[in-house]
Amino acid sequence: MQISYEQIYLEQSKSLKIESYTNKSHCNIVSWHLHPEYELVFIKSGSGSIQIDSHHENYDNGLLVFLGPNIPHMPFGNKEFKNNVEVVIQFPESFVTEKLAHFPEFDTLTAFIKRSCNAIIFSSESHKKLRSQFLKFNKQNDTEKLLNFIDILHQLSFSKNQRTIRKAPLSLDINKHSFERISKVYQYVNDHYAKEVRSENLAKILGLTPNSFCRVFKTATNRNFIDFLNEFRIKKAQECFDNNEISITEVMYLSGFNDPSYFSRQFKKYAGVSPSTYNQLSTTN
């Protein structure tokens, strides 16, 4: 069974990615996937199925589950109720090792997070108890979200009736070596997106031929490298518009593009509007 490597885009000004989805804005991941980030998922209501690595079970009345890095899984959400809400929180290993680790008071939290390397499913009591806190995220600012998340982790760390789902070693169709290479590609793009990024150079770094590199990337991610690169750069461009009052031309260069017409086409493809329209909307919000 084919598994895709999902890229989790995290803004430079944030430590976490927190998304709230509804019946009209559900998460668009629909197949087997994995990613190196931790993931905490809260589903308010409804029935559905859990498919985590080789483990499968059904749930009723919502779900609360915590996944460690690189655990293959299917989406957990459901569309049974129109008022359902799915909250997905994702964060990298660096959040644990470079942020929480600075505070000895968080030692119990870091130990709990490490336990999620085998997925954890929480009881209906924990789900009910923390429901209001998860539903707050959509109305909180970034500071409030971080504090709320820390408190949720704290309460989960000593919650009762947790169930651990053991991860099978390299089950399904996982090529560990390929995914390690893709992780290096993502890191390289994150560090060099504003400069020229050529697949030939990445292939050389990974010890592959250009054709082999393109094949490995497509197999692991279900997309072409140039599509991934352009989307990554457009997200950086959006971040520039959101956080700075600078010209479209400056944003174009800062995000790694040098052709205005190509930049405009790619921006509309991935953002849904032109750079000028997005800039106007960003300025008025």
C-alpha positions as CSV (number, residue, x, y, z in Angstrom):
1,M,0.0,0.0,0.0
2,Q,1.5,3.3,-1.1
3,I,2.2,5.9,1.6
4,S,2.8,9.6,0.9
5,Y,5.3,11.8,2.7
6,E,3.3,14.9,3.8
7,Q,5.0,18.3,4.1
8,I,3.9,20.2,7.2
9,Y,4.4,23.9,6.6
10,L,5.2,25.9,9.8
11,E,5.4,29.6,9.7
12,Q,8.7,31.0,11.0
13,S,6.9,33.2,13.6
14,K,5.1,30.2,15.1
15,S,6.1,27.1,17.1
16,L,3.0,25.1,16.2
17,K,0.6,24.5,13.4
18,I,-2.9,24.6,14.7
19,E,-5.8,24.1,12.2
20,S,-9.5,23.8,12.9
21,Y,-11.6,22.1,10.3
22,T,-15.4,22.0,9.9
23,N,-17.8,20.2,7.6
24,K,-17.1,22.8,4.9
25,S,-13.3,23.1,5.4
26,H,-12.2,19.6,6.1
27,C,-8.6,18.5,6.0
28,N,-7.6,17.6,2.3
29,I,-5.4,14.7,3.2
30,V,-7.3,11.6,2.0
31,S,-4.7,8.8,1.7
32,W,-2.1,7.0,3.7
33,H,0.6,9.5,4.8
34,L,3.3,10.1,7.4
35,H,5.4,13.1,8.5
36,P,8.2,13.7,10.9
37,E,6.1,16.0,13.1
38,Y,4.1,15.1,16.2
39,E,0.3,15.3,15.7
40,L,-2.5,15.8,18.2
41,V,-6.0,15.3,16.7
42,F,-9.3,16.2,18.4
43,I,-12.6,15.3,16.7
44,K,-15.6,16.8,18.4
45,S,-18.3,14.4,17.3
46,G,-19.4,11.7,14.9
47,S,-18.3,8.2,14.1
48,G,-15.4,7.1,11.9
49,S,-12.5,4.8,11.7
50,I,-8.9,4.9,13.0
51,Q,-6.2,3.4,10.8
52,I,-2.8,3.9,12.4
53,D,0.0,1.8,10.9
54,S,-1.3,-1.8,11.0
55,H,-3.9,-1.0,13.7
56,H,-7.6,-0.4,12.8
57,E,-10.6,0.3,14.9
58,N,-13.9,2.3,14.8
59,Y,-14.8,5.2,17.1
60,D,-18.0,6.8,18.2
61,N,-18.7,10.2,19.7
62,G,-15.5,11.8,18.5
63,L,-11.8,11.1,19.0
64,L,-8.7,12.3,20.8
65,V,-5.4,10.8,19.5
66,F,-1.7,11.7,19.7
67,L,0.8,10.5,17.1
68,G,4.5,10.5,17.2
69,P,6.8,11.1,14.2
70,N,6.6,9.0,11.0
71,I,3.6,6.9,12.0
72,P,1.6,6.0,8.9
73,H,-2.1,6.9,9.2
74,M,-5.2,7.7,7.4
75,P,-7.2,10.9,8.1
76,F,-9.3,10.6,11.2
77,G,-12.1,13.1,10.5
78,N,-15.7,12.4,9.5
79,K,-18.5,14.4,7.9
80,E,-21.4,12.7,9.8
81,F,-22.5,15.9,11.6
82,K,-22.6,19.4,10.1
83,N,-21.4,20.9,13.3
84,N,-18.4,18.6,13.7
85,V,-15.0,20.2,14.3
86,E,-11.6,18.6,13.8
87,V,-8.6,20.3,15.5
88,V,-5.2,19.2,14.2
89,I,-2.1,20.3,16.1
90,Q,1.4,19.5,14.6
91,F,4.8,20.4,15.9
92,P,8.4,19.4,15.0
93,E,10.9,17.6,17.2
94,S,12.7,20.9,17.7
95,F,9.7,22.2,19.7
96,V,10.6,19.5,22.3
97,T,14.4,19.6,22.2
98,E,14.9,23.3,21.6
99,K,12.0,24.9,23.4
100,L,10.4,22.7,26.1
101,A,13.8,21.3,27.1
102,H,14.9,24.7,28.3
103,F,12.4,24.5,31.2
104,P,13.0,21.8,33.8
105,E,9.3,22.3,34.9
106,F,8.3,20.7,31.5
107,D,10.2,17.5,32.1
108,T,7.0,15.5,32.6
109,L,5.6,17.0,29.4
110,T,8.7,16.0,27.3
111,A,8.6,12.5,28.8
112,F,4.9,12.2,27.9
113,I,5.5,13.5,24.3
114,K,8.2,10.9,23.8
115,R,5.7,8.2,24.7
116,S,3.6,9.2,21.7
117,C,6.2,7.6,19.5
118,N,3.8,4.8,19.8
119,A,0.4,6.4,19.1
120,I,-1.9,7.1,22.1
121,I,-5.7,7.0,22.0
122,F,-7.4,8.9,24.9
123,S,-10.6,8.0,26.8
124,S,-14.0,9.5,26.2
125,E,-13.6,11.1,29.6
126,S,-10.4,13.0,28.5
127,H,-12.1,13.9,25.3
128,K,-15.1,15.4,27.1
129,K,-12.9,17.2,29.7
130,L,-10.7,18.9,27.1
131,R,-13.4,19.6,24.6
132,S,-13.9,23.3,25.4
133,Q,-10.2,23.9,25.3
134,F,-9.8,22.5,21.8
135,L,-12.8,24.5,20.6
136,K,-11.2,27.7,21.9
137,F,-8.3,27.6,19.4
138,N,-10.2,29.1,16.6
139,K,-10.8,32.3,18.6
140,Q,-7.4,32.7,20.3
141,N,-4.3,34.7,19.3
142,D,-1.0,33.0,18.9
143,T,0.1,33.5,22.5
144,E,-3.2,32.2,23.9
145,K,-3.0,29.2,21.5
146,L,0.5,28.2,22.8
147,L,-0.5,28.5,26.5
148,N,-3.7,26.5,25.8
149,F,-1.7,23.8,24.0
150,I,0.7,23.5,26.9
151,D,-2.1,23.2,29.4
152,I,-3.7,20.5,27.2
153,L,-0.5,18.5,27.1
154,H,-0.2,18.9,30.8
155,Q,-3.6,17.4,31.4
156,L,-3.1,14.6,28.9
157,S,0.2,13.6,30.5
158,F,-1.6,12.4,33.6
159,S,-5.0,11.4,32.0
160,K,-6.3,8.0,32.8
161,N,-7.2,5.1,30.6
162,Q,-4.8,6.0,27.8
163,R,-4.3,3.2,25.2
164,T,-1.0,2.8,23.4
165,I,-1.0,1.6,19.8
166,R,2.3,-0.2,19.1
167,K,4.0,0.8,15.8
168,A,5.0,-2.1,13.7
169,P,8.5,-2.0,12.3
170,L,8.5,-0.7,8.8
171,S,5.0,-2.1,8.1
172,L,3.0,-1.4,5.0
173,D,5.0,0.0,2.1
174,I,7.6,2.2,3.7
175,N,11.0,2.7,2.2
176,K,12.9,4.2,5.2
177,H,15.9,5.2,3.1
178,S,13.7,7.1,0.6
179,F,11.9,9.0,3.4
180,E,15.2,10.0,5.0
181,R,16.2,11.5,1.7
182,I,13.0,13.4,1.3
183,S,13.5,14.8,4.8
184,K,16.8,16.2,3.6
185,V,15.2,17.7,0.5
186,Y,12.6,19.5,2.6
187,Q,15.3,20.9,5.0
188,Y,17.4,22.0,2.0
189,V,14.4,23.8,0.4
190,N,13.6,25.4,3.7
191,D,17.1,26.8,4.0
192,H,17.6,27.8,0.4
193,Y,14.2,28.6,-1.1
194,A,15.1,32.3,-1.7
195,K,18.1,31.2,-3.9
196,E,18.3,29.1,-7.0
197,V,17.2,25.5,-6.2
198,R,17.9,22.9,-8.9
199,S,16.9,19.3,-8.8
200,E,20.2,18.4,-10.3
201,N,22.1,19.9,-7.3
202,L,19.8,18.1,-4.9
203,A,20.3,14.8,-6.7
204,K,24.1,15.3,-6.4
205,I,23.8,16.0,-2.7
206,L,21.8,12.8,-2.2
207,G,24.1,10.7,-4.4
208,L,21.4,10.2,-7.1
209,T,21.1,10.8,-10.8
210,P,18.6,13.6,-11.7
211,N,16.1,11.0,-13.0
212,S,16.5,8.9,-9.9
213,F,15.9,11.9,-7.7
214,C,12.7,12.9,-9.5
215,R,11.5,9.3,-9.3
216,V,12.2,8.9,-5.6
217,F,10.6,12.3,-4.8
218,K,7.5,11.5,-6.8
219,T,7.1,8.0,-5.3
220,A,7.4,9.4,-1.7
221,T,5.3,12.5,-2.1
222,N,2.9,11.8,-5.0
223,R,3.9,15.1,-6.6
224,N,6.7,16.5,-8.8
225,F,9.6,18.3,-7.2
226,I,8.9,21.6,-9.1
227,D,5.3,21.6,-7.9
228,F,6.4,21.2,-4.3
229,L,9.1,23.9,-4.6
230,N,6.7,26.4,-6.2
231,E,4.0,25.8,-3.5
232,F,6.6,26.2,-0.7
233,R,7.8,29.5,-2.2
234,I,4.2,30.8,-2.6
235,K,3.5,30.0,1.1
236,K,6.7,32.0,1.9
237,A,5.4,34.8,-0.3
238,Q,2.0,34.8,1.6
239,E,3.9,34.9,4.9
240,C,5.9,38.0,3.6
241,F,2.6,39.8,2.6
242,D,1.0,38.9,6.0
243,N,3.9,40.2,8.1
244,N,5.5,43.0,6.2
245,E,4.5,46.1,4.3
246,I,6.7,45.6,1.2
247,S,6.2,45.7,-2.6
248,I,5.1,42.7,-4.7
249,T,8.5,42.8,-6.4
250,E,10.3,42.5,-3.2
251,V,8.1,39.6,-2.1
252,M,8.7,37.9,-5.4
253,Y,12.5,38.0,-5.0
254,L,12.4,37.1,-1.3
255,S,10.4,34.0,-2.0
256,G,12.8,32.8,-4.7
257,F,11.1,33.9,-8.0
258,N,12.6,36.3,-10.6
259,D,10.0,36.3,-13.3
260,P,6.9,38.5,-12.5
261,S,4.5,36.7,-14.9
262,Y,5.6,33.3,-13.7
263,F,5.3,34.4,-10.0
264,S,1.8,35.8,-10.7
265,R,0.7,32.5,-12.3
266,Q,2.1,30.3,-9.5
267,F,0.7,32.6,-6.8
268,K,-2.8,32.4,-8.3
269,K,-2.5,28.6,-8.7
270,Y,-1.6,28.0,-5.1
271,A,-3.2,31.0,-3.3
272,G,-6.3,31.3,-5.4
273,V,-5.9,35.0,-6.1
274,S,-3.3,37.3,-7.7
275,P,-0.4,38.7,-5.6
276,S,-1.9,42.2,-5.8
277,T,-5.3,41.0,-4.6
278,Y,-3.8,39.0,-1.8
279,N,-1.7,42.0,-0.7
280,Q,-4.7,44.2,-0.6
281,L,-6.7,41.7,1.5
282,S,-3.7,41.2,3.8
283,T,-3.4,45.0,4.3
284,T,-7.1,45.4,5.2
285,N,-7.2,42.5,7.6
